[in-house]
């Protein structure tokens, strides 16, 4: 693969005047990136994907489902409502499973087409492009912004800068409200914000998220991706020579040079690159794709659109900068279907099918049975053998239910206590149960038995749990 270029660090002599000692300046001051407005296929695709994500983020919390917010993570009540389903802390393994599936999806996409996640779906860059749009609306395009920054402070500059930061703050605050709205019902949160009648929890998180969004998307931008995001550091180990990446066709483009539109540039020893720097001016992380594959590249396709636009103006063939593979650039055949990619896909499909089946077959009832370990068994006044259990029954539905408790697996076994219990929505009931049996039915020290808990109003809600019944060893 192409080597990632390393910034040259020039040693600087120490200011103390001592011979032989040098200081190394390892910090390069950040240069502000002025992203130029452009048009193209990949920009349209990214705009659509970003719009879908923003619509989902801002809109899902407003959707109602059975009289309740469709997506609500109710931390105080330890309930997580997702599109009509309610999950509890006991379902934490499902969350772990989902995170593993998402990780495998990321690996699969990276092996296939590089950092598509970063360029088209990462929240950091979705909001970064949102803030860049606000910047262009208030201050103008690239050249206008550069000129404005160099100009002395006057009424026009104050007005434009103030409008930009006001719009940034508006986006940051609404983003914070939308996010907190997934943990506090949004239809209660918005009136509370407008009336400034917030609790300490909401106040803290609204302030923190607003400042974080304003800082990350407005000020830090590409530095989050370059210096903070771990994905930028390890994603290259998943690349191979058949991974789709954005590359500059050096064989076709070099030597670079400016020329007139209809000039015979090949006679002058020039390639198709007119050295216009359009690919650099539209890059949100400020790299030059012509320097080769770099870990900073987020695969957003901006340089592809900008270069294709210039090729159209010059009457040259598109694709000087394009999505391609290293094998294709070297003139070899690209193998899209390869063992590693097939392996990721197979694992991903298997996990998705298993996860989907688990969700669809999930019973909103949890039963845990604890046997009294203080004593193995008791012989009661009637001469029968008793075992004592504690049943923990959790109603994980959003409606109250009555449940029938029964036991099976041993002839003559009787259940002493309430066989029908009522459990409210979200309630965990500790229900003591005694089982007894006549000695004549016992021929060995212990038996496998099954407890069955079934909702009386819904036969599909039923759980069976195994346990053991202990009795005296039979006399010989």
N, C-alpha and C positions, 0 to 999 in steps of 0.2 A: 504494500500500500504506500501511498505517498506519505512522506514524513511530515509530521506537523512542524511548521517552522517555529523556532525558538527565538524569542526576542534577544537581540544582542545586548549584553550588559557591558557598557564601556566603563572601565575603572576610572575613578576620579581621584586625583591626588588629595591627600589630607591637607587641611588648612593649617595644621600645626607646624608645618615646615620641616618635620623630621624626615630624613632621607630613608627610603626603603619602605615606608608605610603608606598604604593606599586605602581609601574608603571606596566601597562599592555601593552605588545608589541602586537599590533593588526596587524602588517604587517609581513608576512612571505616572506622572500626573495625568488624570483623565482628560481626554479631549471630548468636548461635547459633540454628539453626533446629530447632524441636521439631515433628517431623512427627507428625500425629495418625493414629491407626489408623482405617481406613475399609474399606468393602467396595464391590464393584461389578464391572461387566463388564470394564472395562479393567484393573483390578487383577488379576482372575483370568487374563486373557490374558497380562499381564506376568509373573505368577507362573509360568504354564506355560512361557513362553518362557525365563525365567530358570532354571527347573528343568532344562529341556532343555540349556541351555548349560552349567550347572554339572555336570550328569551327563556331558556330553561331555568337559568339561575334566578332571574327576576320574577318569573311567572309561576314556577311550580308551587311556591309557598302560598299562592292565592287560590289554588285549585281546592275545591271542597270534595270530600268523598264520604258519603254516609253521614253528613252533618259535621264532619271533622276535617281539619286541614289534611290534605292528602299526604304531604310529607312533613312530618313533625317529629323532632327528636326531643321528647319530653323527659329531660334528665331528672327533675325533681321526683317524678312518678316512675322513673326507670322504664319508660315505655317508648318504643321507637315505631312510629306509624309510617308505613310506606305503601301507598296505593291500596288501601283497604286491608293490609296485613299489619299485624302488631307483633313486634319482636321485643324480647325481654333480655336482661343480662345473661340469662341461661342460654341464649342463642348466640353468644359471643363467637362460637366456633364458626357460625355461618359468615360472620364478618371477616374472620381470618381467612376463610375459604375464598371469599369474594376478593380480598386483597391479593391472594396468591394468583387468582385468575387474571386480575388486572395486571399483575407483574408479568405473567406469561404472555399476555396480550402485547404489552410493551416490548418484550423481548422479540416476539414474533414480528411485529411491525418494524423494529429496528433492524433485524436481520434482513428483512425484505426490502425496506426502503429508507433506512437511515432514521434521521430525527424528524419524522413527520409529526410526531406528537408535539415536539417543541414548536414547529412552525405553524401548526394549524389548530391545536387544541389545548396547549398549555395555558392555564389561567394567567400566568405571569405575562405571556406575550399577547394574549387576547386583550388584557387590560392595557398593556403597553401601546398596542396599536390604537386602542380607544383614546388614550391620552395624546398620542401623536396626532390623531384626527382633531382633538380639541385644540392642540397647539397650532395646527395649520389653519383652523377656522378663525382663530383670534389674532394670529401674528403673520399669517401668510405662508407661502411656500418656502422652500429651502433658502433661496437667495434673500428673500425678504426678511427671514428670521435672522440670518447671519448679519445682514445690514442693520437690523434693529438692535441686536446685541452690541454691535460696535458703536452705535450712535449714542450721543450724550442723553442723559435723562431729561425728558421734556413731557409735556402733557400727553402727547400721542403714545410715547413709550409707556408711561405710567398706566394709561387707559388699557392698552393692549396686554401688558403684563398682568395687570389686575384682572382683566377679563379671563385670561388664560388660567390663572390660579383659582379664580372663583369657579370656573367650569371644572377644573380638576377636583376642587373640594366638593363640588356638588356630586360628581361621579363617585368620589371616595365615600361620601356620607351615605348616598343611596346604596352603594355596594355593601357597606357595613350594615345598614338596616335590613337589606335583603338577606344577608348571611345570618344575622341574629334572628331573623324571622323564621328560620328553620328550627330554632330552639325555644323561642317564645312565640306564641301564635301571632302571625303577622297582622291579623285584623285587630288585635289588641295592642300590638307594638306601635304601629303607625300613629293611632290617636294619642298614645302615651308620649311619643316623641314630639308630636305637634303641641301637646299641652305641657311638655317638659315635666312629665309625671313618671319618672323612671326609677326603678330600683337600682341599688348599687351594682348588681350583676350586669344588668343591661347597659348601664352607664359606662362601666369599665370596658366591656367588649365593643360597644359602639365606638368609643374613643380610640381604643387600640386598633381596631380593624380599619377605621377611617385613616388614622395616621399611617398605618402600615401600607395601605393601598396607595395613598398619596405619595409616600416616600418611594415604594418599590416601583410603581408604574410611572411616576412623574419624574423622580430624580435618579434613582439607581438604574432602572431599566436594564440595559444589557449587562451591567455589573452583577446582577443577581444570577444571570445565566452563566457568565464567565467565571465568577469567583465563588459563588455560593451553591449553585446547583450541583449535586453529586453526579447527576446523569451525564453532564457534559464530560466528566472525567472517565467514566467507565464505559460509555456507549461505544467507544471505538473498538473495544475487545470483541464486540458482537458483529463488527463489520467483516466482510470478506470481499474478495474481488468480484463477486456477483451481486453485491448489495447496491441498490439504486442510490446514488448520491448526486448532488449538484456539482458539476465539474466544468472546468474551462478546457476546451479542446485546444491544447497548446500546439499540436501539429498544424492545425488549420489557422490558428490565430497569429502565430509568430511569423515574422517579426512585426511588432506593433508599430503603428505610425499614422499620423494624420495624412489625409489626402483629399483631393476633390472627388465629388461623387462619381463622375464618369471617367476618372483617371485609370490608366492601366497600371494599377498598383503592384501587380505581380511582376511586372517588368522591372520595378524598382526594388524587388526583393521583399515586399511587404506581405503580411498575412491579412486575414479578414478583420483582425482587431484594429479599430481606428483610434484606440487609446483615448476614448471620450470620457472614461471613468464613470459612465452612467451606472454600471453595476455597483460601484463603490458608493455613489451618492444615494442609492435607494436602500442600502444594506442597513438594517436596524442595529447590527452589532459592530458596524464600522470596519469590516474586513474587506480585503480585495480577493475575490474568488480566484483570480488569476495566479495567486501565489500557491495554489494547491489546496488540498483538503486540510481544513483547520478545525480544531475542536470547538471554536467559538461559533461556527456556522450552525444555524438553527433550521436550515432546510426550508425556509419560508417561500423560496422561489422568486423573491423580489428581483434578484439579479438576472434571472432567466427572462422575466417579463421586460426588464429594462433593456437587456441586450437584444432580444428579439425585436423590440421597437426600433432600435438603432439599425439593425440589419434590414428591416423593412424600408427605412428611409434611404439606406444606401443601395437598396436593390440586391442585397446579398441573401444567401440562403440562411434561414433561421437555424438555431441550434449550436451556435458557437459556445454559449453557456447553456447547459441543459441537464436534465435528469438522465444519467447514464451509469454505466459501471466501469470499473477499471479494465475489465476484460474487453469491453466494447471499445474503450479508448485505445487499447493496444491492438485492436483489429482482431480480437479473438471472439469466440462465441460465448454469449452470456447464458448461464444455466440458472433459470429462475427456480426450477424445482430441484432442490438439492437436499441431501440427507438431513442437515441440521434444521432447515426450514420445515421439512416434512415432519420431523420429530417434534418441533415446537407446536406445529398445527395439530398433530395427533394428540399430544398431551392437553392442549388447550380445548379441543373438542370433547375429549373424555371428561375433563373437569367441568366444562359447561353443561354437558348432559347430566352428569351426576348431581351438580348443584341445582339445576332446574328440576330434576326429579325430587330432590330433597325438599325444595321449596313447595312444589305442587302437592307432595304427599305429606307435608308437615301437618301434624295434629295439634291444634291450639290447646293442648292439655298436657300437663307434666305431672308425673306421679313418681314419688321416691318413697321407698318403704324401709324403715329402720327397725330392726328387730331389737327387743330389749335384751341387752347383753348382761344385765345384772344377774339374771338367773336363766338357766337353760329352759326350764319348764316348771310348771306348778301343778300339783295335784289338788283340785278343789274339793269342796265338801261333798260333792256328788261322786267323787272318785274319778272324775274325768281329768284328762291331761290338757293344760292350758299353755298357750304361748301368747305373749303380748307384743304388739307392734305399734309403731307410730307411722301413719301415712301422711306424707306431705303432698297435698294436692293443689296445684296451681292452675287457676282458670286464666288462660292466656287469650281469651276472646274479649270483645268489648261489650258483651251482654252477660247477664247472670244466667247460671245454669244449675239444674238439679242433677246430681250424679248418683247412679246406682252402683253400690259396691258389692262385689261377689268374690268368692274364692273357689278354686277347683284344683284338682290334682290328687285328692285323697278322699276316698269314700268315708262317709260318716263325719266329715269335718264340718263344724258349725261356726258361724260368725256371730259373736255376741256384741251387741252395740248397734248404733244407727247404721242401717244399710243404705239410707238415702240422705244425702247431705246437699245443702244449698250453698253455693260459693259465688260471691259477687265478682263482677268484672275486675280482673287484675288482682284478685285476692289469693293469698297463699294460706291454706288451711292446714293446721296440724290436727289430725283426726286419730285418736287412739282406737285401736281395734284389738279385740281378744278372740282368739280361735281356740275351740275346745273339741275334744274327741274322746270317745270311750276307749279304754285300753284294749278291748278286743279287736279293734281295727289296726292296731300297731303291731307290726312284725319285725321292725328294724328301728335303729336309733333316730334316723332322720329321713325326711321326704322332701322332694322338690314339689312346691306348690306354686300356683299362679293367682295373683290378685287381678281382678278385672274392674275397671272404672269406666262407666259408660254414661254419656249424657242422655237423659230421658227424652229430651225434645229433639235430639239430633243423633241418629244412630251412627253417623260417620265419625263422631267424636268418641273414640274409645281407645283406651290404653291398657295393655296387659304387662304386668311386672312380675318377675320370678323372685321367689324367696325360699326359705326352708322352714319346715316345721320339725321341732326337736322333741323327742319323747324318750322314755326310759328304754334301756336295752332289754329285749325280751328275756325272760328267765328260762333257763334250760331245765 
